[in-house]
Amino acid sequence: MEAHHDSNPLDRVHINDVLERLSTPHREVLTLRAWGLNEEEMAETLHLPVGTVRSRLHRARRCFQEAWYPSAA
């Protein structure tokens, strides 16, 4: 993941904390997306159908958002 110099250093701590609480499949797809892989590349890397990657990515984003903003869930 690319570090931004103008971001709050605590954000990285919080992001890592939220990622640690996600399931391994969800953490995998979010990490691969952050590294710039598209859905087809992620599917190839994980040896999964593209549809599975898409659904995992959707759910992973939702789970991350719910953990990041717990009051919004």
C-alpha positions in Angstrom: 0.0 0.0 0.0 1.2 3.4 -0.9 2.0 5.7 2.1 0.8 9.3 1.8 3.0 11.9 3.6 0.1 14.1 4.4 -2.1 11.5 6.1 -2.5 11.0 9.8 0.0 8.4 11.0 -2.7 7.0 13.3 -4.8 6.2 10.2 -2.4 3.5 9.2 -2.6 2.0 12.7 -6.4 2.1 12.5 -6.4 0.6 9.0 -4.2 -2.2 10.1 -6.4 -2.9 13.1 -9.5 -3.1 10.9 -7.7 -5.3 8.4 -6.6 -7.7 11.2 -10.2 -8.1 12.2 -11.4 -9.1 8.7 -11.5 -12.7 7.6 -8.5 -13.9 5.6 -10.3 -14.0 2.3 -11.6 -10.4 2.8 -8.1 -9.2 3.8 -6.6 -10.9 0.8 -8.8 -9.2 -1.8 -8.5 -5.8 -0.2 -4.7 -6.1 0.0 -4.4 -7.2 -3.6 -6.7 -4.4 -4.7 -4.5 -1.9 -2.8 -1.5 -3.3 -4.7 -3.3 -2.4 -7.9 -4.5 -5.7 -9.1 -7.7 -5.8 -11.1 -10.4 -8.4 -10.5 -9.0 -10.8 -13.2 -5.5 -10.6 -11.8 -6.8 -11.2 -8.3 -8.8 -14.2 -9.5 -5.7 -15.7 -11.2 -3.5 -15.0 -8.1 -6.1 -16.5 -5.7 -7.1 -19.4 -8.1 -10.7 -18.3 -7.9 -13.4 -17.5 -10.4 -13.7 -13.7 -11.2 -17.3 -13.7 -9.8 -16.1 -15.0 -6.5 -13.4 -12.3 -6.3 -16.1 -9.7 -7.1 -18.4 -10.8 -4.4 -15.6 -11.1 -1.9 -14.4 -7.6 -2.8 -17.9 -6.2 -2.4 -18.3 -7.9 1.0 -14.8 -7.0 2.2 -15.4 -3.4 1.4 -18.7 -3.4 3.3 -17.1 -5.2 6.3 -14.2 -2.7 6.3 -16.6 0.2 6.2 -18.7 -1.2 9.0 -15.6 -1.7 11.2 -14.2 1.8 10.3 -17.5 3.6 10.9 -19.3 1.3 13.5 -22.0 3.9 14.2 -23.0 3.8 10.5 -23.7 0.1 10.4 
